[in-house]
Amino acid sequence: MVEAATTVLGTQGARGLTHRAVDAEAGLPAGTTSNHFRTRGALLAGVLAGLAERDFTVATEFAGEGLAEGAARFARHMAGPDRVATLARYALFLEAAWDPQLRLQLEVTGTRAAAPLRALLVASGSADPDRHAKILLDHIEGMVLHELTRPSGDFRPEEPLRLLVSALGLGGSPSTTAT
């Protein structure tokens, strides 16, 4: 059901996310989604929880690579194979601007989803992994947002991410120490 809600949100936007639309997407009888998620807020929170788990899993997969390389693969994944989920995530970001509870949940789940990156930053010699994680994630999210809204047809985040990693004084692999 959460996957169906994510698909609806990522393909139709926030206005399209209704209990009825989720029922239809999931092939469930009318009213099923509202039995599990009584309010729209609960449905949005459910989607966010599902996306946070998904992000943690995907980020963990790419954390074993060099810092810039893993970040670039993560960005390409978000803009490509995981496009619908990424669009749903950005729709949630916008909803959180007006919903303090969703905003708080976004902060909590974002902290967990960023844990693999913070661990990689520590291994790469970062003196301030929380700050560096925020900088890298902000950059990745911005790059992906631009690719989703203005597709280049040739999304190559590797070079900008290598430059950013270098500018932050971080090594490209976990065995490199920052200067």
C-alpha positions in Angstrom: 0.0 0.0 0.0 2.9 2.4 0.8 4.5 1.5 -2.5 1.3 2.3 -4.3 1.0 5.6 -2.4 4.6 6.4 -3.4 3.8 5.7 -7.0 0.7 7.9 -7.0 2.6 10.7 -5.3 5.5 10.4 -7.7 3.4 10.2 -10.8 0.5 12.5 -10.0 1.9 14.9 -7.4 0.5 15.9 -4.1 -2.9 16.8 -5.5 -3.3 13.3 -7.0 -2.6 11.5 -3.7 -5.9 10.4 -2.4 -7.0 7.3 -0.5 -9.1 6.3 -3.5 -6.1 6.7 -5.9 -3.9 4.5 -3.8 -6.6 1.9 -3.6 -6.8 1.9 -7.4 -3.0 1.8 -7.9 -2.7 -1.1 -5.5 -5.7 -2.9 -6.9 -7.4 -2.9 -3.6 -11.1 -2.5 -2.8 -12.3 1.1 -2.2 -11.8 2.1 1.4 -8.8 -0.2 2.1 -6.2 2.6 2.3 -8.4 4.8 4.5 -8.7 1.8 6.9 -4.9 1.8 7.3 -4.2 5.5 7.0 -7.2 7.4 8.4 -6.0 10.8 7.3 -4.1 12.4 4.5 -1.4 13.3 7.0 -1.1 9.6 8.1 -0.8 8.6 4.4 2.0 11.2 3.8 3.8 10.0 6.9 3.5 6.4 5.7 5.0 7.3 2.4 7.8 9.2 4.1 8.6 6.2 6.3 8.7 3.9 3.3 10.9 6.3 1.4 13.3 6.7 4.3 13.8 2.9 4.6 14.3 2.7 0.8 16.8 5.6 0.9 18.8 3.9 3.7 19.0 0.7 1.8 20.1 2.3 -1.4 22.6 4.6 0.3 24.1 1.6 2.1 24.6 -0.2 -1.3 26.6 2.8 -2.6 28.5 3.5 0.6 31.1 0.8 -0.2 32.5 2.8 -3.1 34.7 5.8 -3.2 33.0 8.9 -1.8 32.5 10.8 -5.1 31.8 7.7 -7.1 29.2 6.4 -4.7 27.6 9.8 -4.5 27.4 10.0 -8.3 25.9 6.5 -8.6 23.4 7.4 -5.9 22.4 10.6 -7.8 22.1 8.7 -11.1 19.9 6.1 -9.3 17.7 8.8 -7.9 17.3 10.5 -11.3 16.9 7.3 -13.2 15.7 3.9 -11.9 14.2 5.5 -8.7 12.8 8.6 -10.5 9.2 8.1 -9.3 10.2 7.6 -5.7 12.5 10.6 -6.0 9.6 12.8 -7.3 7.5 11.5 -4.4 10.2 12.5 -2.0 10.4 16.0 -3.5 6.6 16.3 -3.3 6.9 15.4 0.4 9.6 18.1 0.9 7.1 20.7 -0.4 4.3 19.4 1.7 6.6 19.6 4.7 6.8 23.4 4.2 3.2 23.7 5.4 3.0 20.7 7.7 5.1 20.9 10.9 4.6 17.3 11.8 5.7 16.1 8.4 8.7 18.4 8.6 9.7 16.9 11.9 9.4 13.4 10.6 11.4 14.4 7.5 14.2 15.6 9.8 14.2 12.4 11.8 14.1 10.1 8.8 16.6 12.1 6.9 19.1 11.7 9.7 18.8 8.0 9.6 19.0 7.8 5.8 22.2 9.9 5.8 23.9 7.6 8.3 25.8 5.5 5.6 27.1 8.7 4.1 28.3 10.0 7.5 30.0 6.7 8.2 31.8 6.9 4.8 32.8 10.5 5.5 34.3 9.4 8.9 36.2 6.7 7.0 37.3 9.2 4.4 38.9 11.4 7.1 36.2 14.1 7.5 36.8 16.3 10.5 33.1 17.3 10.5 31.0 14.5 9.0 27.6 16.0 9.9 28.4 19.2 8.1 30.0 17.5 5.1 27.1 15.1 4.8 24.7 18.1 4.7 26.7 19.8 2.1 27.0 16.7 -0.1 23.3 15.8 0.3 22.2 19.3 -0.5 24.3 19.3 -3.6 23.1 15.8 -4.7 19.5 16.8 -4.1 19.9 20.0 -6.1 21.5 18.2 -9.0 18.9 15.5 -9.0 16.1 18.1 -8.8 17.5 19.9 -11.8 17.8 16.7 -13.8 14.2 15.7 -12.9 12.7 19.1 -13.8 15.0 19.9 -16.7 16.3 16.6 -18.1 19.7 17.0 -19.8 19.5 13.6 -21.5 23.1 13.1 -20.4 23.2 13.3 -16.6 26.8 13.1 -15.4 27.2 14.0 -11.8 30.7 12.5 -11.4 32.8 15.5 -12.2 30.9 18.1 -10.1 30.9 15.6 -7.2 34.6 14.9 -7.5 35.2 18.7 -7.4 33.0 19.1 -4.4 34.6 16.2 -2.5 38.0 17.8 -3.3 36.9 21.3 -2.3 35.8 19.8 1.1 39.3 18.4 1.5 38.0 14.8 1.5 39.6 11.8 -0.1 37.8 9.9 -2.8 38.0 6.6 -0.9 37.6 5.5 2.7 41.3 4.9 3.0 42.2 8.6 2.2 42.7 11.1 5.0 41.4 14.7 4.7 44.0 17.5 4.6 
